[in-house]
Amino acid sequence: MAISWKKKFKPQVILDSVEKVRTVSPDGGTTFSGFEIYETLPALQSMLDFPSSASDLDKSLLVWRAISSVSVKLTQDSFLVAINKAFIALTATSLQSYEILTSISLAPDGLPLTGKVCGSAWRLLNADFPHKFIGRQSAIADANIPEDTTSKSYTKVIVSVKAKSSYQAMTKALRAIDIQRGVWCLIGNVRMESFGTEWEPINVVRLGGVHTVHLSNGTPAPSPVWFEPGYVTAQPFRPANVQVFKKNCAFVLRRILASRYSERLCEALLRFVRALDERDQNHALIKLWGALEELTCPDSANYELLTRRCSYCFKDTHYHRQMLEHLREYRNQAVHAGNSGTSDKTHCYQLQYYFFQLFFFHLRNVKVFSSLDEANQFLDLPVDKESLLFRRRIVEKAIRFV
């Protein structure tokens, strides 16, 4: 599929503004005057409909290359031709090996030191990064970002990926390690706390403050440094019972891979772990609600479906339905009124509990349902036995009739 314009926008208005500050030289070079160009590029990116094959690409780079390469008048059509040409060129680039260096708040004692998620291999180190990555510190220093505040007690991690650019390599690596962190946090996170710091993120396994991307020989790749603007130091997580923790994590990963809608489960897990990385519990609550939506109503923000389908997983359905309605109301206040209070973290723990139960419902039934839609049809069934028996009689009559 090609890149196209979203129908609800009028991109020519923005392109006309860019055209006023754009100068094309006789040799085809393009220059821009003023700072307006930096406002218009994100707007143009939002107006574009990208195919799924562009999910890991630097879309802002594609927009910049298109704007810079159009030598004729900048119109909706000429821009689309240019950006699709840049897209084809970038996707035609051959894959190469990259290594992403980061760290996590996890004590590796007794745990597997290697793993593979979404085609990317990760390994935990019991020491510092190998000598071939000696250019990492100078790359961080040259990046002019807030200083590397990653705790020295964090475990170093190397993620190996194959990608077409350093940007794609970093996004693939972070997705892989975040899904793995999602498994660790799903099993290891505290379910509730009586005392704690309101701004302390709930996740026990969190990323370090800085990540770097390197070529396979250790040399920093182009644009090598990424950092976490909301980084908060955590104490390295040590499972109380390593063997049980390891067994449960292996079960989760095995079941996800066995599911016929594993991509949906991974996306929900990704949203879960990134939500609970937040130090602002108000933001965490909103994001975590989105993780529940990913499992219950991924194609529409339907609160009725979410509360009904999630509460179906419990024996006391009516009680949990009311608790979810309460959380929905609280979430809406957080979104629309910007309300925040001291109970935000408690509500995040409650939502984490519901996500955990719903996620494990899907894991336990990987051999039952062929799709997420089919699982949700099951969760839409009546909760009382009489209604189910009545429905069975009607279905049996329909079968005989047909």
N, C-alpha and C positions, 0 to 999 in steps of 0.2 A: 504494500500500500504506500501511497505517496503522502507527503505532508500537504495539508490543505487548510483553508481558513475556516474557523468556526462561524456558523451562519449568523449568530446573534451580534457579531461585531461589525464595525465599519473601519477596517484597517487603513483605507486610503487616507483618512483624516490624519492618522499618525504618520503615514509614509509621506504625505505632503509636508508635514513639519520637518521630517528628516531631510527631505529634498532641499529645503531652504538653507540648511547648514552644511550641505554636502557639495564637495567640489571634486570633479573627476578630471585628472590630468590627461594630456594627449597620450601618454604611455599606458593609460588604464588605471593608474594609482588613484586611490580615494582618500581624501582628507575631510575632517569635520571641524567646524568652528563652534566655540561655546561648549556648554556642558549639557545642553538639552538632549544630546544623543544618549547620555547615560540614563535618562528618564524614559526614553522611548523604547529602548531595547527590551526591557522586561515587559513592557506593555505589548509589544509585538509577539513576544514569546507566549504570553497568555492567550493571544488571539488565534494561535495556531493549534491545529489538531494533529498530533504526532502519532504515527503507527506504533504498535507495541514493540517493534524491533528497534525503536529509538529510546526505549525506557532507560537504558544505561548510558546513553550518550550525553555529552555536554550540549544541551539545547541552546544555551546562551552563545556558545561558540558557533553553532550553525547559523543563528540569526546574525551574528557579527560578520561571518564570512559572506552571507548573502548580501547584506547591506553594503559591504566593501567591494563586492565583485560585480554588481550591476553597473554597466557602463552607459546604459541608456536611461531614459526617464524612469524614475522609481514608481512603479505602479503595482497593484495587487498581483497582476499576472507576471510581470518581470521579476518581482521578488520571489514568487513561488517557483519559477523556473530556476532561479539562482539557488534557493535554499534546497530544493530537491537535488540539484546537481551536487551541492556540497554534501548532502546526506548520502547520496550514492557513492561519492568518492570516499567518504569516511567509512561506510559499511564495507566497501571493497578492500579496505586495508587488511592485510594479513594479521592473524593473531600472533602475539608475542607473549613471552613469559614475564610476569611482574611479581614482585614480592612486596607486600605491605607490612610495615612494622607498626605495631601498636602495643598496648598493654591492658591488662584487666585486673580487677580486684578479686582475684581468686588464688588461694593457696593450692598448688597442684599436687600436693602430697597424696599419693594413693589413687589419683585420678588418671584417666588416659591422657597421654601427652600429645596425641595426634588425633585427627579426625577429618572428616570430609563432609561438607554441607554445600548443596547447590553447585556441585562441580568444583568447588574451591577447597583446597586442603589447608588446614591450620595445624600449627604445632606450638605447644607451650615450652618455654625455655626455663631451665633451672639456673641460668646465668644471664649475663648481658648478651646483647646482640653480637653475632659474629663480626670479626674484624673487617670483613669486606664491606660492611655498612658504615665505615668510619666517616663517610661524608654526611651522615644523618644530622649530626649536631650543627655542622656549619650550614646545612640547608635550613635548619630551624632558625638559626641566628640570622641568616640572610632574609628570611621571610618577613621580618619585622612584624611579628604577631606577639600577643602577650606571652610572657616567658613560659617555658615548659614547667608546669607545676605538677606534673604527674608524680605521684608518690613513689619513692624509691622501693617501697615494699611491694608494689604491683608486679605481677608476673608478666614478663615480656612474651609477646605473641608475634609469630610470622604467619601471614596468610599468603599462599601461593595461588595465583590465578593466571588464566590466559585471557587476554583482552586486546582490543584494537587501539586503545589509547590509555594514558595514565589515568584520565578521569574515569573511564569505564572500569579500569582495574580497581580503583579505589572504591567505587560504588558497589561493585560486585563483592569485593572483600568485606566491606562493612556490612553488607546484607548477610553474607555467610556467617560472620562472627556474631552478628546480632541475633540471627536465628538460633545459633548455638547458645548464646547467652540467654535467649528466651527460654530454652529448655532448662538451663541451670537455674534461672530465676523462678520459673514455674514450680520447680521442685523445692528450691532453697529459700524463697522469700518467706519472711515472717507473715503469718496470716492476720495478725492484729498486734498492736502494741498498747500497753497501758501508759507507758512513759516514753517520750521520744522528742526529737526536734522536728518542728513542723516543716522546716525547709529541707530536711534530710530526705533525699530520694528513697523510695521504697526498695528498689532493686538492690540485692546484695552483691551482684556481679556487674560491675560497671566498667566502661571504657576509661582509659587514661586520657589525658588532656590533649595529646598530639599524636597524629598518625602521619607516616611518610610512605611514599610509594617509590620503589626502586626497580631498576632493570635487574635481570637475573644475575649480572656480575656485581651487583651491589651499588652501582652508581645511581644517585638520585635521578628519577625520571623528570620530565618537564612538569612544572607546577607540582612539586613533590610534597608540599606540606599542607595538611588539613588539621584543624583543631576544633575542640569542643568548647563553644562559648559559655555553656552552662556547667562546665566541669566542677564537680564537688568531690573532694577526696573521700574515699571509703576505706574502712579497714578490710584487709583481705579476708574473703569469706572462707571459712573452714567448716565443712559439713560435720555435724555432731557424730554421724555414723557414715563414714566414707563408703562402705560397701553397699549400704542401703541406698544412699544417694546415687551412687554409680549405677546400681541396678535399675532404679526408677528412671534416671535420665536415658539409659539405654532403651528402656521400654517405650518412652515417649518418642524417641527418634525412630525406632523400629516401626512403631505404629503409624507415624506420619508418612514414612516411606511406603508403607503397605496401603495407605488410603488411596482411593481412586480420585480424590480431590485434594491431594497433598498440597498443591499450589495455594489453594484457599486457606488451608490450615497454616501454612508457612506465612502467608500474608497477615493472618490474624495474630499469629505469634509475634511477628515483627512489630506490629502496631502495639501489642501488649507490652513488649519489653521497652520500646522507645517511649511509651507513655509513662512508665514508672521510672524512667531515668530522670524525669523532670523534678526539679527542686521546688517549682511552683505547683503546689498540689491542686490548685484550681485548673491549671493547664493539664495536669496529669489526669484529672477527672474527666475532662472533655475528650482527651485523646483515648482514654481507656474505654469510654462509651463507644467510640468509633471502632475499637477492636471487637466489642460485642456485636456491633452492627455488621462487621465483616462476616460474622458467622451466622447471624440470624436474618438479616435483610440487606445483603451486599449491594443490591441494585437500587435501593430506595431507603431513605431515612424514615422508616416506619416504626414509630415507638410502640404502637399496638402489637405489631408482630414481634418486636424484640422482647417485650415483657411477657407475652404469652408463650413464645417458644422457649425462652430461657427458664421460666418458672415450671414448664412441663417436666424438666429434669428432676424435680423434687417430689417427694411423697406428699408433703404439705403444700400443694400447688398454690392454694389461695393465699396462704401467708406470704410466700415468696413473691407472688404476683404483686401484693401490696407493697412489699419492700422495694421491688423494682420500680413500681410507680412512684414511690417516694424518691428514689434515686434519680429517676427521670425528671421529676419536678425540680430537684436540686440542681441537676445538670443544666436544665433550661434557664434557671435563674443565673447560673454562672455564665452562660453564653450571652443571654440577652440583656441582663442588667449588670453584668460584671461583678456580681456579688461574690464575696469570698469571706470565709470565716475560719475559726479555729477547728471546726469539724471537717474541713476539707479532706484531711489525711485519713480520718476515720471512714469517710465515704469512699475514698480510693481503696482502702482495704476491703470494704464491702463489695465494691465492684470487682476487685481482684478475685474474691471468693466466687462470685458468679461466673466470671470468665473461666476460672479453674474448673468448676463443675461442668460447664458447657463444653469446654475443650476436651475434657476427659470423656464426656458422653460420646463425642465423635471418635475419640481414640478407641474406646471399647467396642464401637460398632463399625469398624473399618470394613468388615466382611459382610455387613448387612446392607449398607447403602452404596449405590453406585455414583452418587453425586450429592453435592450440598443441597440442591433443590429437593432431592428425594428425602434426605434427612429432615429437612424443614417441613416437608409434607407430613412426615410422621409426627413432628412436634406440634402440628396444627390439629391433631386428632383430639376428640373429647377426652376429658380427664376422668369421667365416671364410667364404670363398667356397663351400666344399662345402655348408655348412649352408644358405646362401642358395639355391644351385641345387636342393638337395633340397626346400626350401620352395616354390620356384617350380614344381617338378614336381607337388607335392601340390596347389597352388592351381590349376594348369592342369587337373589331373584333376577337381578339384571343380567347376570351371567347366563342363567337358564333361558331368559327371554332372548338374548342375543343368539 
